[in-house]
Amino acid sequence: MKSKKVRANMDNEYYSNMLFLRSVLPVLKTVAEGKQSLRKSWTGKSGICQISCSTEEGRDGTHFFIENGEWTVKSGLYDGKPDVELIFKNRRHLNQFFKGKQLPFPALKGVFAKGGLFLLFMKTLISMGGILASKTPPKEEEDQKILVKCMFNLLSNGISTLNKLGHPEVHPWVKTSPDRVYAWRVDEHDELSAHIRLKAGNSRAARGIYKRSMPFFTMRFDSILSALGILLDTDDMLASTMSGKLTMEGGPEFGAQLGDRMLLVGSLIQ
């Protein structure tokens, strides 16, 4: 019989894996379409790329339809043969790879795909990894914007993913929630916003500003650098609030609840 600690580690491996597949990998689209050099390189390129791993049930993955440089993200395995694919031996290998740990490299398919698709996909993957691994704000404003957008999307989608998986900390919180919207935004940069809607156990994450009504709670930043200070944990949240860099629009207790879920997502992918 497995100990509670062993079971907890196994559960965390599973949650981490699902976060990488359902919440982290989708931000490849944000990087590919948001970074000017990559957007230019992808122009005119089309194909299907996939990242997958073996699981106890078989295989799981995330795939990308790319048509003339425009990306569409799909959860699960492509029903066919992708042009490019990275295949990991198990959940742990995929998790450790994206956490920057040294483990056996995944099996590669499509290395000689037409149009340099494999190399361009790997370049985009490496670029995403570099941006998300930032410990301090990137020097280039373009990368700063991409990082904020990626993190807002990752956090909103990550919380929703954990709820749908029945995570013991997230699902009970969502299950008892009335119809409420939690949001993240940066003043004068509506394109960097994201939100998550909760209602009686259901959750839905989305990019952009929630427009149907005023969100129940919003974590609003006065600038991109102020947002990065909190997202990268280089600024103190209380000090940022006192100085006006961060405004909690809603009850502070709900800000604390949202902050706890943000930290949980971060802990599972680091």
Secondary structure, 3 states (H helix, E strand, C coil): CCCHHHHHHHHHHHHHHHHHHHHHCCHHHHHHHHCHHHHHHHCCCCEEEEEEEEECCEEEEEEEEEECCEEEEEECCCCCCCCEEEEECCHHHHHHHHCCCCCCCCEEECCCCHHHHHHHHHHHHHHHHHHHCCCCCCCCHHHHHHHHHHHHHHHHHHHHHHHHCCCCCHHHHHHCCCCEEEEEEECCEEEEEEEEEEECCEEEEEECCCCCCCCCEEEEECCHHHHHHHHCCCCCHHHHHHHCCEEEECCHHHHHHHHHHHHHHHHHHC
